Each structure stands twice: as C-alpha cells, then as structure tokens.
Amino acid sequence: MKRLFVLGSLMVLAGCGVDGDPIRPSYNGTVSAGTDGVSAGVGTKVIRGNVSVHVGTSL
C-alpha cells in the first residue's frame, strides 16, 4: 500500500510540470596562442535571473 501511495504521489508531482519554458544554456569555446604556447577552453553557462552558473575547462 505504501508503494502505491509513493507511486501515485510521484505521478501527481510529475504531472505538475515546471513553471515556464526550459532554460537554454549558452556554449562557448576559445583558442588562444601566445608566447607561452597554444591553449584552448570550452564551457557552458546558464543564466536565470540573478543566478549564473558556469562550468568549463581549459585544455
């Protein structure tokens, strides 16, 4: 009985959906050459209101 209650609760929660359209991340890539050699980087950024999240790496 508990499993059916949990399953039903999850179905109701999933049926509610999210508020608004999905947030599209922006992608960027850089390549630079200098006296120290060549470097490259990739990353993605998501901005929602005052909150910004950036994830990336330098190669």
C-alpha distance matrix in Angstrom:
0.0 3.8 5.4 5.2 6.4 8.8 9.9 10.6 12.4 14.4 15.4 16.7 18.5 20.0 21.1 23.1 25.4 28.2 31.1 34.4 35.7 35.1 37.6 40.1 41.4 45.1 46.5 49.8 52.1 55.4 58.3 61.2 64.4 66.7 69.0 66.0 64.9 62.2 58.7 55.7 52.4 49.3 46.6 44.1 43.7 41.1 42.3 40.1 42.1 43.6 41.4 42.8 41.3 43.7 43.0 45.9 48.2 51.9 53.2
3.8 0.0 3.8 5.4 5.1 6.2 8.5 9.8 10.5 12.3 14.2 15.4 16.5 18.3 19.9 21.5 23.6 26.0 29.0 32.3 33.7 32.9 35.2 37.7 38.8 42.5 43.9 47.1 49.4 52.6 55.5 58.3 61.5 63.6 65.9 63.0 61.9 59.3 55.8 52.8 49.5 46.5 43.7 41.3 40.8 38.3 39.4 37.3 39.2 40.5 38.2 39.6 38.2 40.6 39.9 42.9 45.1 48.8 50.3
5.4 3.8 0.0 3.8 5.4 5.1 6.0 8.4 9.8 10.5 12.2 14.2 15.3 16.3 18.2 20.2 22.0 24.5 27.8 30.8 31.8 30.8 33.2 35.5 36.6 40.3 41.4 44.8 46.9 50.2 53.0 56.0 59.1 61.4 63.7 60.7 59.5 56.8 53.3 50.3 47.1 44.0 41.4 39.0 38.8 36.4 37.8 35.9 38.1 39.5 37.1 38.2 36.6 38.7 37.9 40.7 42.9 46.6 47.9
5.2 5.4 3.8 0.0 3.8 5.5 5.0 6.0 8.5 9.8 10.4 12.2 14.1 15.2 16.3 18.6 20.7 23.6 26.7 29.8 30.9 30.3 33.0 35.4 36.9 40.6 42.0 45.4 47.7 51.1 54.1 57.1 60.4 62.8 65.2 62.4 61.1 58.3 54.8 51.7 48.4 45.1 42.4 39.8 39.5 36.9 38.1 36.0 38.2 39.9 37.7 38.9 37.5 39.8 39.2 42.1 44.4 48.1 49.5
6.4 5.1 5.4 3.8 0.0 3.8 5.5 5.1 6.1 8.6 9.9 10.6 12.2 14.2 15.3 16.9 19.3 22.0 24.8 28.1 29.7 29.2 31.8 34.5 36.0 39.7 41.4 44.8 47.3 50.6 53.7 56.6 59.9 62.2 64.7 61.9 60.8 58.0 54.5 51.3 47.9 44.7 41.8 39.1 38.4 35.6 36.5 34.2 36.0 37.6 35.6 37.2 36.0 38.6 38.3 41.4 43.9 47.7 49.3
8.8 6.2 5.1 5.5 3.8 0.0 3.8 5.5 5.1 6.2 8.6 10.0 10.5 12.2 14.1 15.6 17.5 19.9 23.0 26.2 27.5 26.7 29.0 31.6 32.9 36.6 38.1 41.4 43.8 47.1 50.1 53.1 56.3 58.6 61.0 58.2 57.1 54.3 50.8 47.7 44.3 41.1 38.3 35.7 35.1 32.4 33.5 31.4 33.4 34.9 32.7 34.0 32.7 35.1 34.7 37.7 40.2 43.9 45.6
9.9 8.5 6.0 5.0 5.5 3.8 0.0 3.8 5.4 5.2 6.2 8.7 9.9 10.5 12.2 14.5 16.2 19.0 22.3 25.2 26.2 25.4 28.0 30.4 31.8 35.5 37.0 40.4 42.8 46.2 49.2 52.3 55.6 58.0 60.5 57.8 56.5 53.6 50.1 46.9 43.6 40.3 37.5 34.9 34.5 31.9 33.2 31.2 33.5 35.3 33.0 34.2 32.7 35.0 34.4 37.3 39.8 43.5 44.9
10.6 9.8 8.4 6.0 5.1 5.5 3.8 0.0 3.8 5.4 5.1 6.3 8.6 9.9 10.5 12.7 15.1 18.1 21.1 24.1 25.5 25.2 28.1 30.7 32.5 36.3 38.0 41.6 44.2 47.7 50.8 53.9 57.3 59.7 62.4 59.8 58.5 55.5 52.0 48.7 45.3 41.9 39.0 36.1 35.5 32.6 33.5 31.2 33.2 35.2 33.3 34.7 33.6 36.2 35.9 39.0 41.7 45.5 47.1
12.4 10.5 9.8 8.5 6.1 5.1 5.4 3.8 0.0 3.8 5.4 5.2 6.2 8.6 9.8 11.0 13.4 16.0 18.8 22.1 23.7 23.4 26.0 28.9 30.6 34.3 36.2 39.7 42.4 45.8 49.0 51.9 55.4 57.7 60.3 57.7 56.6 53.7 50.1 46.9 43.4 40.1 37.0 34.1 33.2 30.2 30.9 28.4 30.2 32.1 30.2 31.8 30.9 33.6 33.6 36.9 39.7 43.5 45.3
14.4 12.3 10.5 9.8 8.6 6.2 5.2 5.4 3.8 0.0 3.8 5.5 5.0 6.0 8.4 10.0 11.5 14.0 17.3 20.3 21.4 20.7 23.3 25.9 27.5 31.2 32.9 36.4 39.0 42.5 45.6 48.6 52.0 54.4 57.0 54.5 53.2 50.3 46.8 43.5 40.1 36.7 33.7 30.9 30.2 27.3 28.4 26.2 28.4 30.3 28.2 29.4 28.3 30.7 30.5 33.6 36.4 40.2 41.9
15.4 14.2 12.2 10.4 9.9 8.6 6.2 5.1 5.4 3.8 0.0 3.8 5.5 5.1 6.1 8.8 10.5 13.8 17.0 19.7 20.7 20.4 23.4 25.9 27.9 31.6 33.4 37.1 39.7 43.3 46.4 49.6 53.0 55.6 58.4 56.0 54.6 51.5 48.0 44.6 41.2 37.7 34.8 31.8 31.2 28.3 29.3 27.1 29.3 31.6 29.7 30.8 29.8 32.2 32.1 35.1 38.0 41.7 43.3
16.7 15.4 14.2 12.2 10.6 10.0 8.7 6.3 5.2 5.5 3.8 0.0 3.8 5.5 5.0 6.5 9.4 12.5 15.2 18.2 19.8 20.1 23.1 26.0 28.2 31.9 34.1 37.7 40.7 44.1 47.5 50.5 54.0 56.5 59.3 57.0 55.8 52.7 49.2 45.8 42.3 38.8 35.7 32.5 31.4 28.2 28.7 26.1 28.0 30.3 28.8 30.4 29.8 32.5 32.8 36.0 39.1 42.8 44.7
18.5 16.5 15.3 14.1 12.2 10.5 9.9 8.6 6.2 5.0 5.5 3.8 0.0 3.8 5.4 5.4 7.4 9.8 12.7 15.9 17.6 17.5 20.2 23.2 25.1 28.9 31.1 34.6 37.6 41.0 44.3 47.3 50.8 53.2 56.0 53.6 52.5 49.5 45.9 42.6 39.1 35.6 32.4 29.2 28.0 24.8 25.3 22.8 24.7 26.8 25.1 26.7 26.1 28.9 29.3 32.6 35.7 39.5 41.5
20.0 18.3 16.3 15.2 14.2 12.2 10.5 9.9 8.6 6.0 5.1 5.5 3.8 0.0 3.8 5.4 5.8 8.8 12.2 14.8 15.7 15.4 18.3 20.9 23.0 26.8 28.8 32.4 35.3 38.8 42.1 45.2 48.7 51.3 54.1 51.9 50.5 47.4 43.9 40.5 37.0 33.5 30.4 27.3 26.4 23.4 24.3 22.1 24.4 26.8 24.9 26.1 25.2 27.7 27.8 30.9 34.0 37.7 39.5
21.1 19.9 18.2 16.3 15.3 14.1 12.2 10.5 9.8 8.4 6.1 5.0 5.4 3.8 0.0 3.8 5.5 9.2 11.9 14.4 15.5 16.0 19.3 22.0 24.5 28.2 30.5 34.2 37.2 40.8 44.1 47.3 50.9 53.5 56.5 54.4 53.0 49.8 46.3 42.8 39.4 35.8 32.7 29.4 28.4 25.1 25.7 23.3 25.4 28.1 26.6 27.9 27.5 30.0 30.5 33.5 36.7 40.3 42.1
23.1 21.5 20.2 18.6 16.9 15.6 14.5 12.7 11.0 10.0 8.8 6.5 5.4 5.4 3.8 0.0 3.8 6.7 8.9 11.8 13.8 14.7 17.7 20.8 23.4 27.0 29.6 33.3 36.5 39.9 43.4 46.4 50.0 52.5 55.5 53.5 52.3 49.2 45.6 42.2 38.7 35.1 31.8 28.4 26.9 23.5 23.5 20.8 22.4 25.2 24.0 25.7 25.7 28.5 29.4 32.6 36.0 39.6 41.7
25.4 23.6 22.0 20.7 19.3 17.5 16.2 15.1 13.4 11.5 10.5 9.4 7.4 5.8 5.5 3.8 0.0 3.8 6.8 9.2 10.5 11.0 14.2 17.1 19.7 23.4 25.9 29.6 32.8 36.3 39.8 42.8 46.4 48.9 52.0 50.1 48.8 45.6 42.1 38.6 35.1 31.5 28.3 24.8 23.5 20.1 20.4 17.9 20.0 22.8 21.5 22.8 22.7 25.3 26.1 29.3 32.7 36.2 38.3
28.2 26.0 24.5 23.6 22.0 19.9 19.0 18.1 16.0 14.0 13.8 12.5 9.8 8.8 9.2 6.7 3.8 0.0 3.8 6.3 8.0 8.5 11.2 14.5 17.0 20.6 23.4 27.0 30.3 33.7 37.2 40.1 43.8 46.2 49.3 47.4 46.3 43.2 39.7 36.2 32.7 29.2 25.8 22.2 20.5 16.9 16.9 14.2 16.2 19.1 17.9 19.3 19.5 22.3 23.5 26.8 30.3 33.8 36.1
31.1 29.0 27.8 26.7 24.8 23.0 22.3 21.1 18.8 17.3 17.0 15.2 12.7 12.2 11.9 8.9 6.8 3.8 0.0 3.8 7.0 8.7 10.9 14.5 17.2 20.5 23.7 27.1 30.6 33.8 37.5 40.2 43.9 46.2 49.4 47.7 46.7 43.6 40.2 36.8 33.2 29.8 26.4 22.6 20.4 16.7 15.9 12.8 14.1 17.2 16.7 18.5 19.4 22.4 24.2 27.5 31.2 34.5 37.1
34.4 32.3 30.8 29.8 28.1 26.2 25.2 24.1 22.1 20.3 19.7 18.2 15.9 14.8 14.4 11.8 9.2 6.3 3.8 0.0 3.8 6.6 8.8 12.0 15.1 18.1 21.5 24.8 28.4 31.7 35.3 38.1 41.8 44.2 47.5 46.1 45.0 41.8 38.5 35.0 31.6 28.2 24.8 21.1 18.8 15.2 14.3 11.5 13.0 16.5 16.3 17.7 18.8 21.5 23.4 26.4 30.1 33.3 35.8
35.7 33.7 31.8 30.9 29.7 27.5 26.2 25.5 23.7 21.4 20.7 19.8 17.6 15.7 15.5 13.8 10.5 8.0 7.0 3.8 0.0 3.8 6.5 9.0 12.5 15.4 18.6 22.1 25.7 29.0 32.6 35.5 39.3 41.8 45.2 43.8 42.5 39.2 36.0 32.4 29.1 25.6 22.5 18.7 16.9 13.6 13.3 11.5 13.7 17.2 16.6 17.1 17.9 20.0 21.7 24.4 28.0 31.1 33.4
35.1 32.9 30.8 30.3 29.2 26.7 25.4 25.2 23.4 20.7 20.4 20.1 17.5 15.4 16.0 14.7 11.0 8.5 8.7 6.6 3.8 0.0 3.8 6.3 9.5 12.8 15.7 19.3 22.8 26.2 29.8 32.7 36.5 39.1 42.4 40.8 39.4 36.1 32.8 29.3 25.9 22.3 19.2 15.5 14.1 11.0 11.6 10.5 13.5 16.6 15.2 15.2 15.2 17.1 18.4 21.1 24.6 27.8 29.9
37.6 35.2 33.2 33.0 31.8 29.0 28.0 28.1 26.0 23.3 23.4 23.1 20.2 18.3 19.3 17.7 14.2 11.2 10.9 8.8 6.5 3.8 0.0 3.8 6.3 9.6 12.8 16.2 19.8 23.0 26.7 29.5 33.3 35.7 39.0 37.5 36.3 33.1 29.7 26.3 22.9 19.4 16.1 12.4 10.5 7.3 8.0 7.6 10.9 13.8 12.2 11.7 11.9 13.7 15.3 18.0 21.7 24.7 27.1
40.1 37.7 35.5 35.4 34.5 31.6 30.4 30.7 28.9 25.9 25.9 26.0 23.2 20.9 22.0 20.8 17.1 14.5 14.5 12.0 9.0 6.3 3.8 0.0 3.8 6.6 9.6 13.1 16.7 20.1 23.6 26.6 30.3 33.0 36.4 35.0 33.6 30.2 27.0 23.5 20.2 16.7 13.8 10.2 9.1 7.1 8.8 9.9 13.2 15.6 14.0 12.5 12.3 13.0 14.3 16.3 19.8 22.5 24.7
41.4 38.8 36.6 36.9 36.0 32.9 31.8 32.5 30.6 27.5 27.9 28.2 25.1 23.0 24.5 23.4 19.7 17.0 17.2 15.1 12.5 9.5 6.3 3.8 0.0 3.8 6.5 10.0 13.4 16.8 20.4 23.3 27.0 29.6 32.9 31.4 30.0 26.8 23.5 20.0 16.6 13.2 10.1 6.4 5.6 4.7 7.6 9.9 13.3 15.0 12.8 10.4 9.6 9.5 10.7 12.6 16.1 18.8 21.1
45.1 42.5 40.3 40.6 39.7 36.6 35.5 36.3 34.3 31.2 31.6 31.9 28.9 26.8 28.2 27.0 23.4 20.6 20.5 18.1 15.4 12.8 9.6 6.6 3.8 0.0 3.8 6.8 10.4 13.6 17.3 20.1 23.9 26.5 29.9 28.7 27.3 24.0 20.9 17.4 14.3 11.1 8.5 5.6 5.3 6.5 8.7 11.9 14.8 16.0 14.2 11.2 10.7 9.5 10.8 11.7 14.9 17.0 19.3
46.5 43.9 41.4 42.0 41.4 38.1 37.0 38.0 36.2 32.9 33.4 34.1 31.1 28.8 30.5 29.6 25.9 23.4 23.7 21.5 18.6 15.7 12.8 9.6 6.5 3.8 0.0 3.8 7.1 10.6 14.1 17.2 20.8 23.7 27.0 25.7 24.1 20.6 17.6 14.0 11.0 7.7 5.9 4.4 6.5 9.1 11.8 15.2 18.1 18.9 16.8 13.4 12.0 9.7 9.8 9.5 12.2 14.0 15.9
49.8 47.1 44.8 45.4 44.8 41.4 40.4 41.6 39.7 36.4 37.1 37.7 34.6 32.4 34.2 33.3 29.6 27.0 27.1 24.8 22.1 19.3 16.2 13.1 10.0 6.8 3.8 0.0 3.8 6.9 10.5 13.5 17.2 20.0 23.4 22.3 20.7 17.3 14.4 10.9 8.3 5.9 5.5 6.2 8.2 11.6 13.9 17.5 20.0 20.3 18.4 14.7 13.4 10.5 10.5 9.0 10.9 11.8 13.7
52.1 49.4 46.9 47.7 47.3 43.8 42.8 44.2 42.4 39.0 39.7 40.7 37.6 35.3 37.2 36.5 32.8 30.3 30.6 28.4 25.7 22.8 19.8 16.7 13.4 10.4 7.1 3.8 0.0 3.8 7.0 10.3 13.9 16.9 20.3 19.2 17.2 13.7 11.0 7.5 5.6 4.4 6.4 8.8 11.4 14.9 17.4 21.1 23.5 23.5 21.5 17.7 16.1 12.7 11.9 9.3 9.8 9.6 10.8
55.4 52.6 50.2 51.1 50.6 47.1 46.2 47.7 45.8 42.5 43.3 44.1 41.0 38.8 40.8 39.9 36.3 33.7 33.8 31.7 29.0 26.2 23.0 20.1 16.8 13.6 10.6 6.9 3.8 0.0 3.8 6.6 10.3 13.2 16.7 15.8 14.0 10.6 8.2 5.5 5.1 6.5 9.0 11.8 14.0 17.7 19.8 23.6 25.7 25.2 23.4 19.6 18.2 14.6 13.9 10.9 10.5 9.0 10.0
58.3 55.5 53.0 54.1 53.7 50.1 49.2 50.8 49.0 45.6 46.4 47.5 44.3 42.1 44.1 43.4 39.8 37.2 37.5 35.3 32.6 29.8 26.7 23.6 20.4 17.3 14.1 10.5 7.0 3.8 0.0 3.8 7.0 10.3 13.8 13.1 10.8 7.3 5.8 4.3 6.6 9.0 12.2 15.3 17.7 21.4 23.5 27.3 29.4 28.8 27.0 23.2 21.7 18.0 16.9 13.6 12.2 9.7 9.5
61.2 58.3 56.0 57.1 56.6 53.1 52.3 53.9 51.9 48.6 49.6 50.5 47.3 45.2 47.3 46.4 42.8 40.1 40.2 38.1 35.5 32.7 29.5 26.6 23.3 20.1 17.2 13.5 10.3 6.6 3.8 0.0 3.8 6.7 10.3 10.1 8.4 5.8 5.4 6.4 8.9 12.0 14.9 18.1 20.1 23.8 25.6 29.4 31.1 30.2 28.6 24.8 23.5 19.9 19.1 15.7 14.0 11.0 10.9
64.4 61.5 59.1 60.4 59.9 56.3 55.6 57.3 55.4 52.0 53.0 54.0 50.8 48.7 50.9 50.0 46.4 43.8 43.9 41.8 39.3 36.5 33.3 30.3 27.0 23.9 20.8 17.2 13.9 10.3 7.0 3.8 0.0 3.8 7.2 7.7 5.7 4.3 6.4 8.8 12.0 15.3 18.4 21.7 23.8 27.5 29.3 33.1 34.8 33.7 32.1 28.4 27.0 23.4 22.4 18.9 16.7 13.3 12.5
66.7 63.6 61.4 62.8 62.2 58.6 58.0 59.7 57.7 54.4 55.6 56.5 53.2 51.3 53.5 52.5 48.9 46.2 46.2 44.2 41.8 39.1 35.7 33.0 29.6 26.5 23.7 20.0 16.9 13.2 10.3 6.7 3.8 0.0 3.8 5.4 5.4 6.4 8.5 11.6 14.5 18.0 20.8 24.1 25.9 29.6 31.1 34.9 36.3 34.8 33.4 29.8 28.6 25.0 24.2 20.9 18.6 15.0 14.5
69.0 65.9 63.7 65.2 64.7 61.0 60.5 62.4 60.3 57.0 58.4 59.3 56.0 54.1 56.5 55.5 52.0 49.3 49.4 47.5 45.2 42.4 39.0 36.4 32.9 29.9 27.0 23.4 20.3 16.7 13.8 10.3 7.2 3.8 0.0 3.8 5.5 8.4 10.8 14.4 17.3 21.0 23.8 27.2 28.9 32.7 34.2 37.9 39.2 37.6 36.1 32.6 31.3 27.7 26.8 23.4 20.8 17.1 16.4
66.0 63.0 60.7 62.4 61.9 58.2 57.8 59.8 57.7 54.5 56.0 57.0 53.6 51.9 54.4 53.5 50.1 47.4 47.7 46.1 43.8 40.8 37.5 35.0 31.4 28.7 25.7 22.3 19.2 15.8 13.1 10.1 7.7 5.4 3.8 0.0 3.8 7.0 8.8 12.5 15.3 19.1 21.8 25.4 27.3 31.0 32.8 36.5 38.0 36.2 34.4 30.9 29.3 25.7 24.4 21.0 18.1 14.4 13.5
64.9 61.9 59.5 61.1 60.8 57.1 56.5 58.5 56.6 53.2 54.6 55.8 52.5 50.5 53.0 52.3 48.8 46.3 46.7 45.0 42.5 39.4 36.3 33.6 30.0 27.3 24.1 20.7 17.2 14.0 10.8 8.4 5.7 5.4 5.5 3.8 0.0 3.8 6.7 10.3 13.7 17.3 20.5 24.1 26.4 30.2 32.3 36.0 37.8 36.4 34.5 30.8 29.0 25.2 23.7 20.0 17.0 13.3 11.7
62.2 59.3 56.8 58.3 58.0 54.3 53.6 55.5 53.7 50.3 51.5 52.7 49.5 47.4 49.8 49.2 45.6 43.2 43.6 41.8 39.2 36.1 33.1 30.2 26.8 24.0 20.6 17.3 13.7 10.6 7.3 5.8 4.3 6.4 8.4 7.0 3.8 0.0 3.8 7.0 10.6 14.0 17.4 21.0 23.5 27.3 29.5 33.3 35.3 34.2 32.2 28.4 26.5 22.7 21.1 17.4 14.6 11.0 9.3
58.7 55.8 53.3 54.8 54.5 50.8 50.1 52.0 50.1 46.8 48.0 49.2 45.9 43.9 46.3 45.6 42.1 39.7 40.2 38.5 36.0 32.8 29.7 27.0 23.5 20.9 17.6 14.4 11.0 8.2 5.8 5.4 6.4 8.5 10.8 8.8 6.7 3.8 0.0 3.8 7.0 10.7 13.9 17.5 20.0 23.8 26.1 29.8 31.9 30.8 28.6 24.9 22.8 19.0 17.3 13.6 10.9 7.3 6.1
55.7 52.8 50.3 51.7 51.3 47.7 46.9 48.7 46.9 43.5 44.6 45.8 42.6 40.5 42.8 42.2 38.6 36.2 36.8 35.0 32.4 29.3 26.3 23.5 20.0 17.4 14.0 10.9 7.5 5.5 4.3 6.4 8.8 11.6 14.4 12.5 10.3 7.0 3.8 0.0 3.8 7.1 10.6 14.2 16.9 20.7 23.2 26.9 29.2 28.4 26.1 22.3 20.2 16.4 14.6 10.9 8.6 5.8 5.1
52.4 49.5 47.1 48.4 47.9 44.3 43.6 45.3 43.4 40.1 41.2 42.3 39.1 37.0 39.4 38.7 35.1 32.7 33.2 31.6 29.1 25.9 22.9 20.2 16.6 14.3 11.0 8.3 5.6 5.1 6.6 8.9 12.0 14.5 17.3 15.3 13.7 10.6 7.0 3.8 0.0 3.8 6.9 10.6 13.3 17.0 19.6 23.3 25.7 25.0 22.5 18.7 16.5 12.7 10.9 7.2 5.6 4.1 5.7
49.3 46.5 44.0 45.1 44.7 41.1 40.3 41.9 40.1 36.7 37.7 38.8 35.6 33.5 35.8 35.1 31.5 29.2 29.8 28.2 25.6 22.3 19.4 16.7 13.2 11.1 7.7 5.9 4.4 6.5 9.0 12.0 15.3 18.0 21.0 19.1 17.3 14.0 10.7 7.1 3.8 0.0 3.8 7.3 10.5 14.1 17.0 20.6 23.3 23.0 20.4 16.7 14.2 10.6 8.7 5.5 5.7 6.6 8.2
46.6 43.7 41.4 42.4 41.8 38.3 37.5 39.0 37.0 33.7 34.8 35.7 32.4 30.4 32.7 31.8 28.3 25.8 26.4 24.8 22.5 19.2 16.1 13.8 10.1 8.5 5.9 5.5 6.4 9.0 12.2 14.9 18.4 20.8 23.8 21.8 20.5 17.4 13.9 10.6 6.9 3.8 0.0 3.8 6.9 10.4 13.5 16.9 19.7 19.5 16.8 13.1 10.6 7.1 5.5 3.7 6.4 8.7 11.2
44.1 41.3 39.0 39.8 39.1 35.7 34.9 36.1 34.1 30.9 31.8 32.5 29.2 27.3 29.4 28.4 24.8 22.2 22.6 21.1 18.7 15.5 12.4 10.2 6.4 5.6 4.4 6.2 8.8 11.8 15.3 18.1 21.7 24.1 27.2 25.4 24.1 21.0 17.5 14.2 10.6 7.3 3.8 0.0 3.8 6.9 10.3 13.6 16.6 16.8 14.1 10.6 8.3 5.8 5.5 6.3 9.7 12.4 14.9
43.7 40.8 38.8 39.5 38.4 35.1 34.5 35.5 33.2 30.2 31.2 31.4 28.0 26.4 28.4 26.9 23.5 20.5 20.4 18.8 16.9 14.1 10.5 9.1 5.6 5.3 6.5 8.2 11.4 14.0 17.7 20.1 23.8 25.9 28.9 27.3 26.4 23.5 20.0 16.9 13.3 10.5 6.9 3.8 0.0 3.8 6.6 10.1 12.9 13.1 10.6 7.1 5.6 4.3 6.5 8.5 12.2 14.9 17.8
41.1 38.3 36.4 36.9 35.6 32.4 31.9 32.6 30.2 27.3 28.3 28.2 24.8 23.4 25.1 23.5 20.1 16.9 16.7 15.2 13.6 11.0 7.3 7.1 4.7 6.5 9.1 11.6 14.9 17.7 21.4 23.8 27.5 29.6 32.7 31.0 30.2 27.3 23.8 20.7 17.0 14.1 10.4 6.9 3.8 0.0 3.8 6.7 10.0 10.8 8.3 5.8 5.3 6.5 9.0 11.8 15.6 18.5 21.4
42.3 39.4 37.8 38.1 36.5 33.5 33.2 33.5 30.9 28.4 29.3 28.7 25.3 24.3 25.7 23.5 20.4 16.9 15.9 14.3 13.3 11.6 8.0 8.8 7.6 8.7 11.8 13.9 17.4 19.8 23.5 25.6 29.3 31.1 34.2 32.8 32.3 29.5 26.1 23.2 19.6 17.0 13.5 10.3 6.6 3.8 0.0 3.8 6.4 7.4 5.9 4.4 6.5 8.7 11.9 14.7 18.4 21.1 24.2
40.1 37.3 35.9 36.0 34.2 31.4 31.2 31.2 28.4 26.2 27.1 26.1 22.8 22.1 23.3 20.8 17.9 14.2 12.8 11.5 11.5 10.5 7.6 9.9 9.9 11.9 15.2 17.5 21.1 23.6 27.3 29.4 33.1 34.9 37.9 36.5 36.0 33.3 29.8 26.9 23.3 20.6 16.9 13.6 10.1 6.7 3.8 0.0 3.8 6.2 5.3 6.4 8.7 11.8 14.8 18.0 21.7 24.6 27.7
42.1 39.2 38.1 38.2 36.0 33.4 33.5 33.2 30.2 28.4 29.3 28.0 24.7 24.4 25.4 22.4 20.0 16.2 14.1 13.0 13.7 13.5 10.9 13.2 13.3 14.8 18.1 20.0 23.5 25.7 29.4 31.1 34.8 36.3 39.2 38.0 37.8 35.3 31.9 29.2 25.7 23.3 19.7 16.6 12.9 10.0 6.4 3.8 0.0 3.8 5.5 7.9 11.1 14.2 17.6 20.6 24.3 26.9 30.2
43.6 40.5 39.5 39.9 37.6 34.9 35.3 35.2 32.1 30.3 31.6 30.3 26.8 26.8 28.1 25.2 22.8 19.1 17.2 16.5 17.2 16.6 13.8 15.6 15.0 16.0 18.9 20.3 23.5 25.2 28.8 30.2 33.7 34.8 37.6 36.2 36.4 34.2 30.8 28.4 25.0 23.0 19.5 16.8 13.1 10.8 7.4 6.2 3.8 0.0 3.8 6.6 10.2 13.2 16.8 19.8 23.2 25.7 29.3
41.4 38.2 37.1 37.7 35.6 32.7 33.0 33.3 30.2 28.2 29.7 28.8 25.1 24.9 26.6 24.0 21.5 17.9 16.7 16.3 16.6 15.2 12.2 14.0 12.8 14.2 16.8 18.4 21.5 23.4 27.0 28.6 32.1 33.4 36.1 34.4 34.5 32.2 28.6 26.1 22.5 20.4 16.8 14.1 10.6 8.3 5.9 5.3 5.5 3.8 0.0 3.8 6.8 10.2 13.5 16.8 20.3 23.0 26.5
42.8 39.6 38.2 38.9 37.2 34.0 34.2 34.7 31.8 29.4 30.8 30.4 26.7 26.1 27.9 25.7 22.8 19.3 18.5 17.7 17.1 15.2 11.7 12.5 10.4 11.2 13.4 14.7 17.7 19.6 23.2 24.8 28.4 29.8 32.6 30.9 30.8 28.4 24.9 22.3 18.7 16.7 13.1 10.6 7.1 5.8 4.4 6.4 7.9 6.6 3.8 0.0 3.8 6.6 10.2 13.2 16.7 19.4 22.8
41.3 38.2 36.6 37.5 36.0 32.7 32.7 33.6 30.9 28.3 29.8 29.8 26.1 25.2 27.5 25.7 22.7 19.5 19.4 18.8 17.9 15.2 11.9 12.3 9.6 10.7 12.0 13.4 16.1 18.2 21.7 23.5 27.0 28.6 31.3 29.3 29.0 26.5 22.8 20.2 16.5 14.2 10.6 8.3 5.6 5.3 6.5 8.7 11.1 10.2 6.8 3.8 0.0 3.8 6.8 10.2 13.7 16.8 20.1
43.7 40.6 38.7 39.8 38.6 35.1 35.0 36.2 33.6 30.7 32.2 32.5 28.9 27.7 30.0 28.5 25.3 22.3 22.4 21.5 20.0 17.1 13.7 13.0 9.5 9.5 9.7 10.5 12.7 14.6 18.0 19.9 23.4 25.0 27.7 25.7 25.2 22.7 19.0 16.4 12.7 10.6 7.1 5.8 4.3 6.5 8.7 11.8 14.2 13.2 10.2 6.6 3.8 0.0 3.8 6.6 10.2 13.1 16.4
43.0 39.9 37.9 39.2 38.3 34.7 34.4 35.9 33.6 30.5 32.1 32.8 29.3 27.8 30.5 29.4 26.1 23.5 24.2 23.4 21.7 18.4 15.3 14.3 10.7 10.8 9.8 10.5 11.9 13.9 16.9 19.1 22.4 24.2 26.8 24.4 23.7 21.1 17.3 14.6 10.9 8.7 5.5 5.5 6.5 9.0 11.9 14.8 17.6 16.8 13.5 10.2 6.8 3.8 0.0 3.8 7.3 10.7 13.7
45.9 42.9 40.7 42.1 41.4 37.7 37.3 39.0 36.9 33.6 35.1 36.0 32.6 30.9 33.5 32.6 29.3 26.8 27.5 26.4 24.4 21.1 18.0 16.3 12.6 11.7 9.5 9.0 9.3 10.9 13.6 15.7 18.9 20.9 23.4 21.0 20.0 17.4 13.6 10.9 7.2 5.5 3.7 6.3 8.5 11.8 14.7 18.0 20.6 19.8 16.8 13.2 10.2 6.6 3.8 0.0 3.8 7.1 10.0
48.2 45.1 42.9 44.4 43.9 40.2 39.8 41.7 39.7 36.4 38.0 39.1 35.7 34.0 36.7 36.0 32.7 30.3 31.2 30.1 28.0 24.6 21.7 19.8 16.1 14.9 12.2 10.9 9.8 10.5 12.2 14.0 16.7 18.6 20.8 18.1 17.0 14.6 10.9 8.6 5.6 5.7 6.4 9.7 12.2 15.6 18.4 21.7 24.3 23.2 20.3 16.7 13.7 10.2 7.3 3.8 0.0 3.8 6.5
51.9 48.8 46.6 48.1 47.7 43.9 43.5 45.5 43.5 40.2 41.7 42.8 39.5 37.7 40.3 39.6 36.2 33.8 34.5 33.3 31.1 27.8 24.7 22.5 18.8 17.0 14.0 11.8 9.6 9.0 9.7 11.0 13.3 15.0 17.1 14.4 13.3 11.0 7.3 5.8 4.1 6.6 8.7 12.4 14.9 18.5 21.1 24.6 26.9 25.7 23.0 19.4 16.8 13.1 10.7 7.1 3.8 0.0 3.8
53.2 50.3 47.9 49.5 49.3 45.6 44.9 47.1 45.3 41.9 43.3 44.7 41.5 39.5 42.1 41.7 38.3 36.1 37.1 35.8 33.4 29.9 27.1 24.7 21.1 19.3 15.9 13.7 10.8 10.0 9.5 10.9 12.5 14.5 16.4 13.5 11.7 9.3 6.1 5.1 5.7 8.2 11.2 14.9 17.8 21.4 24.2 27.7 30.2 29.3 26.5 22.8 20.1 16.4 13.7 10.0 6.5 3.8 0.0
